[in-house]
């Protein structure tokens, strides 16, 4: 058994998700406990941090024991021994960052969305394919405990014919004047790649496609309900990006998926993200961790009555799906799959082509919202 060193360029990982998930729970964990490759070698990660703020890079590097960092992306890309590039910078910068990495011959993994526009995503997909470079987009939600449980139900045929899918995601994001916002200010500026539809429908696309197949048509109403916010320095700015959307997707199977997204809602549900699936054989409700089912045989006979308070306990006939063997952090799971794809030629599904279809869905949502139409998807 030998050590195989792999240099990874990590761009824009100084934000909350980058530090906590990609660095702390994935890269640092995989560095401390190296992957065993198919030939028995150990994969030793050698990361270099890239960003605009030298002080932040130095601080993050010190926290995780990473000595290599630079504010010069071109210099980092010119190092031949660093063969994998990862980007978690602001969405507005991703297309250029990924394009430069592909031109430098790097295998690329990045956060979603792959780019702000479908045309740019198609270009990046073609570049990667033409160069024979491994490519992927982080789709970590698929390995959340609740989603894994839901997939076991889908794969077992539990639902029969799936009829309806209802998704809810969001919470109140403070405007930043009295209490600081919990999300970066660029998320609320369209010109910087912000917008809840672009952000979240790329998530919902891979969850819907991975569980229930392709989306055929979509209609959407996107809104900016909070017109002004305050940034990290306390400066007021105009919120130009959508913060709320109601979306209906018609699946290729004929099922309907109703998705509600909002940074302007207060949570009164079991989790920050919920998905309910109704089928002829039964239903399920899943959050980030838990999944509950109501089989056809356990479904109570309910009758609408507006005169008297209901005596039925609507939650009583739902049964929990047992926990599955743990896989660990969802970001780490996806990183492992991509690294094995690069180093062992292991199968890998979540590539630029799949991510491009998610951006097409987001663009069709925006077009539908502007034109009050149903929009048909053509595929990546």
C-alpha positions as CSV (number, residue, x, y, z in Angstrom):
1,X,0.0,0.0,0.0
2,X,1.4,3.4,-1.0
3,X,0.3,7.0,-0.5
4,X,-1.1,8.8,-3.6
5,X,-1.0,12.5,-3.2
6,X,-3.8,14.6,-4.8
7,X,-3.6,18.4,-5.0
8,X,-6.9,20.2,-4.7
9,X,-7.5,23.8,-5.5
10,X,-10.3,25.1,-3.2
11,X,-11.8,28.3,-4.4
12,X,-14.1,30.5,-2.3
13,X,-14.4,28.2,0.7
14,X,-14.2,30.9,3.4
15,X,-18.0,31.3,3.7
16,X,-20.2,29.4,6.1
17,X,-20.9,26.4,3.9
18,X,-17.4,26.3,2.6
19,X,-15.8,26.4,6.0
20,X,-18.2,24.1,7.9
21,X,-19.2,21.6,5.3
22,X,-16.6,21.4,2.5
23,X,-13.5,22.1,4.6
24,X,-14.4,20.9,8.1
25,X,-16.6,17.9,7.5
26,X,-15.3,16.8,4.1
27,X,-11.8,17.8,3.1
28,X,-10.3,17.9,6.6
29,X,-12.0,14.6,7.5
30,X,-10.8,12.9,4.3
31,X,-7.3,14.3,4.9
32,X,-7.2,13.0,8.5
33,X,-8.6,9.6,7.4
34,X,-7.5,9.0,3.8
35,X,-9.6,7.1,1.4
36,X,-8.5,3.6,0.4
37,X,-8.4,3.4,-3.4
38,X,-9.3,0.4,-5.4
39,X,-5.7,-0.8,-5.7
40,X,-5.1,-0.4,-2.0
41,X,-3.3,2.9,-2.1
42,X,-4.3,5.7,0.3
43,X,-5.4,9.0,-1.2
44,X,-3.6,11.8,0.6
45,X,-5.2,15.2,0.0
46,X,-3.1,18.3,-0.4
47,X,-5.4,21.3,-0.6
48,X,-4.6,24.9,-1.5
49,X,-7.0,27.7,-0.6
50,X,-7.8,30.4,-3.1
51,X,-9.8,33.6,-2.5
52,X,-9.9,37.4,-2.6
53,X,-9.3,38.1,1.1
54,X,-5.8,37.2,2.3
55,X,-6.6,37.6,6.0
56,X,-9.6,35.2,5.7
57,X,-7.5,32.6,3.8
58,X,-4.7,32.8,6.4
59,X,-7.3,32.4,9.3
60,X,-9.1,29.5,7.7
61,X,-5.8,27.8,6.7
62,X,-4.5,28.1,10.3
63,X,-7.7,26.6,11.6
64,X,-7.5,23.5,9.5
65,X,-3.7,23.2,9.3
66,X,-3.6,24.1,5.6
67,X,-0.3,25.9,4.8
68,X,-0.9,26.6,1.1
69,X,-3.1,29.6,0.2
70,X,-3.1,32.4,-2.4
71,X,-5.2,35.2,-3.8
72,X,-4.0,34.5,-7.3
73,X,-6.3,32.0,-9.0
74,X,-4.2,31.9,-12.2
75,X,-1.1,31.0,-10.3
76,X,-2.9,28.2,-8.5
77,X,-4.3,26.9,-11.8
78,X,-0.8,26.9,-13.3
79,X,0.5,24.3,-10.8
80,X,0.4,21.0,-12.6
81,X,0.5,18.8,-9.5
82,X,-2.9,20.3,-8.4
83,X,-5.2,18.4,-10.6
84,X,-8.7,18.9,-9.1
85,X,-10.4,22.3,-8.8
86,X,-13.4,23.0,-6.5
87,X,-15.4,26.2,-6.6
88,X,-17.7,27.5,-3.8
89,X,-17.4,31.2,-4.7
90,X,-20.4,33.5,-5.3
91,X,-22.6,32.3,-8.1
92,X,-21.9,35.3,-10.3
93,X,-18.2,34.3,-10.4
94,X,-18.6,30.6,-10.9
95,X,-18.8,30.5,-14.7
96,X,-15.5,32.3,-15.2
97,X,-13.8,30.3,-12.4
98,X,-14.9,27.0,-13.8
99,X,-14.1,28.0,-17.4
100,X,-10.6,28.9,-16.4
101,X,-10.1,25.7,-14.5
102,X,-11.2,23.6,-17.4
103,X,-9.0,25.5,-19.7
104,X,-6.1,24.7,-17.4
105,X,-6.9,21.0,-17.6
106,X,-8.4,20.5,-14.1
107,X,-11.0,18.1,-13.1
108,X,-13.8,20.2,-11.6
109,X,-16.3,19.8,-8.8
110,X,-18.3,22.9,-7.7
111,X,-21.3,24.0,-5.7
112,X,-24.6,24.5,-7.5
113,X,-25.6,26.2,-9.5
114,X,-23.0,25.5,-12.2
115,X,-23.5,29.0,-13.6
116,X,-26.1,31.7,-13.6
117,X,-27.5,30.8,-17.1
118,X,-28.4,27.7,-19.0
119,X,-26.3,28.8,-22.0
120,X,-23.2,29.2,-19.9
121,X,-23.8,25.8,-18.2
122,X,-24.1,24.2,-21.6
123,X,-20.8,25.7,-22.7
124,X,-19.0,24.5,-19.5
125,X,-20.5,21.0,-20.0
126,X,-19.2,20.9,-23.6
127,X,-15.8,22.1,-22.6
128,X,-15.5,19.4,-19.9
129,X,-16.7,16.7,-22.2
130,X,-14.4,17.8,-25.1
131,X,-11.4,17.8,-22.8
132,X,-12.2,14.5,-21.2
133,X,-12.2,16.0,-17.8
134,X,-14.1,14.6,-14.8
135,X,-16.8,17.0,-13.7
136,X,-19.5,17.2,-11.0
137,X,-21.7,19.6,-9.1
138,X,-22.4,19.2,-5.3
139,X,-25.8,17.6,-4.8
140,X,-25.4,16.7,-1.1
141,X,-29.1,16.7,-0.2
142,X,-29.5,13.3,-1.8
143,X,-27.5,11.8,1.1
144,X,-29.4,13.4,3.9
145,X,-30.9,10.8,6.2
146,X,-34.5,11.7,5.4
147,X,-33.9,11.7,1.6
148,X,-32.2,8.3,1.8
149,X,-35.2,6.9,3.6
150,X,-37.5,8.3,1.0
151,X,-35.5,6.8,-1.8
152,X,-35.8,3.3,-0.2
153,X,-39.5,3.7,-0.3
154,X,-39.4,4.8,-4.0
155,X,-37.1,2.0,-5.0
156,X,-39.3,-0.6,-3.2
157,X,-42.4,0.5,-5.1
158,X,-44.1,1.5,-1.8
159,X,-46.0,4.4,-3.3
160,X,-47.5,2.5,-6.2
161,X,-48.2,5.3,-8.8
162,X,-46.9,8.6,-7.5
163,X,-49.6,11.3,-7.8
164,X,-48.5,14.4,-5.9
165,X,-45.2,15.7,-4.5
166,X,-45.3,18.7,-2.2
167,X,-42.1,20.5,-1.1
168,X,-41.6,23.3,1.3
169,X,-38.4,25.0,2.1
170,X,-37.4,28.3,3.8
171,X,-37.4,30.4,6.9
172,X,-37.3,34.1,7.8
173,X,-34.1,35.8,6.8
174,X,-33.7,39.0,8.7
175,X,-33.4,42.2,6.6
176,X,-30.1,43.2,8.4
177,X,-31.2,46.5,9.9
178,X,-32.2,45.4,13.4
179,X,-30.9,41.9,13.4
180,X,-28.1,40.6,11.0
181,X,-29.2,38.5,8.1
182,X,-28.4,34.8,8.3
183,X,-27.4,34.6,4.6
184,X,-24.9,36.6,2.6
185,X,-26.2,39.8,1.1
186,X,-25.3,38.9,-2.5
187,X,-28.1,36.2,-2.3
188,X,-30.6,39.1,-2.6
189,X,-29.0,40.9,-5.6
190,X,-29.8,39.3,-8.9
191,X,-26.8,41.0,-10.6
192,X,-24.5,39.0,-8.3
193,X,-26.2,35.7,-9.0
194,X,-28.8,35.8,-6.2
195,X,-32.4,34.6,-6.2
196,X,-34.2,31.9,-4.4
197,X,-35.4,30.2,-7.7
198,X,-31.8,29.9,-9.1
199,X,-30.5,28.8,-5.7
200,X,-33.2,26.4,-4.6
201,X,-34.8,25.0,-7.8
202,X,-31.4,23.6,-8.7
203,X,-31.6,21.6,-5.4
204,X,-35.2,20.6,-6.1
205,X,-34.4,19.6,-9.6
206,X,-31.8,16.9,-8.6
207,X,-34.1,15.7,-5.8
208,X,-37.1,15.4,-8.1
209,X,-35.1,13.9,-11.0
210,X,-33.2,11.5,-8.7
211,X,-36.3,10.3,-7.0
212,X,-39.2,10.6,-9.5
213,X,-37.7,11.1,-13.0
214,X,-37.6,14.1,-15.4
215,X,-39.6,17.3,-15.1
216,X,-41.6,17.9,-18.3
217,X,-43.3,21.4,-17.7
218,X,-43.2,24.1,-15.1
219,X,-45.1,27.2,-14.1
220,X,-43.9,29.6,-11.4
221,X,-44.7,32.8,-9.6
222,X,-41.5,34.4,-8.2
223,X,-41.7,37.5,-6.0
224,X,-39.4,40.0,-4.2
225,X,-41.4,40.6,-1.1
226,X,-38.7,42.4,0.9
227,X,-37.5,45.3,-1.4
228,X,-34.6,46.5,0.8
229,X,-32.0,44.9,3.0
230,X,-28.8,45.8,4.8
231,X,-25.5,44.1,4.0
232,X,-22.7,42.8,6.3
233,X,-21.3,46.3,6.7
234,X,-24.7,47.8,7.7
235,X,-25.3,49.5,4.3
236,X,-28.8,49.6,2.9
237,X,-29.2,48.1,-0.6
238,X,-32.0,47.3,-3.0
239,X,-33.0,43.7,-3.0
240,X,-33.2,42.9,-6.7
241,X,-33.5,39.1,-6.5
242,X,-36.6,37.0,-5.8
243,X,-37.0,35.9,-2.2
244,X,-40.2,33.8,-2.6
245,X,-41.6,31.5,-5.2
246,X,-44.5,29.1,-5.8
247,X,-43.7,26.5,-8.4
248,X,-45.7,23.6,-10.0
249,X,-43.8,21.0,-11.9
250,X,-45.4,18.5,-14.2
251,X,-43.3,15.3,-14.1
252,X,-42.8,13.1,-17.2
253,X,-44.8,10.5,-15.3
254,X,-47.8,12.8,-15.0
255,X,-47.3,13.4,-11.3
256,X,-47.5,17.0,-10.1
257,X,-44.9,18.6,-7.8
258,X,-45.8,21.7,-5.9
259,X,-42.8,23.5,-4.4
260,X,-43.0,26.6,-2.1
261,X,-39.8,28.5,-1.4
262,X,-39.4,31.5,0.8
263,X,-36.9,33.5,2.8
264,X,-40.0,35.5,4.1
265,X,-41.8,32.8,6.1
266,X,-41.8,31.7,9.7
267,X,-41.5,28.0,10.3
268,X,-44.3,26.0,11.7
269,X,-43.5,22.6,10.4
270,X,-41.3,19.7,11.5
271,X,-38.2,20.8,9.6
272,X,-36.8,23.6,7.5
273,X,-37.3,21.4,4.4
274,X,-40.2,19.0,4.0
275,X,-41.4,16.8,1.1
276,X,-44.7,14.9,1.1
277,X,-45.2,12.2,-1.5
278,X,-48.7,10.8,-2.2
279,X,-49.2,7.7,-4.2
280,X,-51.9,5.1,-4.8
281,X,-50.2,2.7,-2.4
282,X,-49.3,5.2,0.4
283,X,-47.8,8.5,1.4
284,X,-44.7,9.7,3.1
285,X,-43.5,12.9,4.6
286,X,-39.7,13.5,5.0
287,X,-37.5,16.2,6.4
288,X,-33.8,16.4,6.7
289,X,-33.6,13.5,9.2
290,X,-36.9,11.8,9.7
291,X,-39.4,10.1,7.3
292,X,-43.0,9.1,8.2
293,X,-45.3,6.9,6.2
294,X,-49.0,6.2,6.0
295,X,-49.8,3.1,4.0
296,X,-53.0,2.6,2.1
297,X,-54.1,0.0,4.7
298,X,-53.5,2.5,7.6
299,X,-55.2,5.5,5.9
300,X,-58.2,6.7,8.0
301,X,-61.5,7.5,6.5
302,X,-61.8,11.3,6.9
303,X,-64.8,13.5,6.2
304,X,-64.8,17.3,6.0
305,X,-66.9,18.8,8.8
306,X,-66.8,22.6,9.3
307,X,-69.3,22.6,12.2
308,X,-67.3,20.7,14.9
309,X,-63.7,20.6,15.9
310,X,-62.1,17.5,14.5
311,X,-61.8,14.6,16.9
312,X,-59.2,12.8,14.8
313,X,-55.5,13.1,15.4
314,X,-54.2,13.6,11.9
315,X,-50.7,12.7,12.9
316,X,-51.5,9.5,14.7
317,X,-51.7,7.1,11.7
318,X,-48.1,7.9,10.5
319,X,-45.3,5.5,11.2
320,X,-41.6,6.3,11.2
321,X,-39.2,4.7,8.7
322,X,-36.4,3.1,10.7
323,X,-32.9,4.7,10.5
324,X,-30.6,3.4,7.9
325,X,-26.9,2.6,8.5
326,X,-25.2,6.0,8.8
327,X,-23.1,7.2,5.9
328,X,-21.8,10.3,7.6
329,X,-21.9,13.9,6.5
330,X,-23.7,14.3,3.1
331,X,-21.0,16.7,1.7
332,X,-18.3,14.2,2.7
333,X,-20.2,11.4,0.9
334,X,-20.4,13.4,-2.3
335,X,-16.7,14.4,-2.1
336,X,-15.8,10.7,-1.7
337,X,-17.8,9.7,-4.7
338,X,-16.2,12.4,-6.9
339,X,-12.7,11.6,-5.7
340,X,-13.2,7.9,-6.5
341,X,-14.5,9.0,-9.9
342,X,-11.3,10.9,-10.5
343,X,-8.9,8.4,-9.1
344,X,-10.6,5.0,-9.6
345,X,-12.8,5.7,-12.6
346,X,-15.8,4.8,-10.3
347,X,-19.3,5.5,-11.7
348,X,-20.6,9.0,-11.1
349,X,-24.0,10.4,-12.0
350,X,-24.0,14.0,-10.7
351,X,-22.1,15.7,-13.5
352,X,-22.3,19.1,-15.4
353,X,-25.0,17.6,-17.7
354,X,-27.3,16.9,-14.8
355,X,-26.6,20.3,-13.2
356,X,-27.4,22.0,-16.6
357,X,-30.9,20.5,-16.6
358,X,-31.4,22.1,-13.1
359,X,-30.4,25.5,-14.4
360,X,-32.7,25.1,-17.4
361,X,-35.5,24.4,-14.8
362,X,-34.7,27.6,-12.9
363,X,-34.6,29.6,-16.1
364,X,-38.0,28.2,-17.2
365,X,-39.3,29.2,-13.8
366,X,-38.2,32.8,-14.3
367,X,-39.7,32.8,-17.8
368,X,-43.0,31.4,-16.6
369,X,-43.1,34.0,-13.8
370,X,-42.5,36.9,-16.3
371,X,-44.9,35.7,-18.9
372,X,-47.6,33.9,-16.8
373,X,-47.1,30.7,-18.8
374,X,-46.4,27.0,-18.6
375,X,-42.9,26.3,-19.9
376,X,-41.7,23.1,-21.4
377,X,-38.2,21.7,-20.7
378,X,-36.0,20.4,-23.4
379,X,-33.3,18.8,-21.4
380,X,-29.6,19.5,-20.9
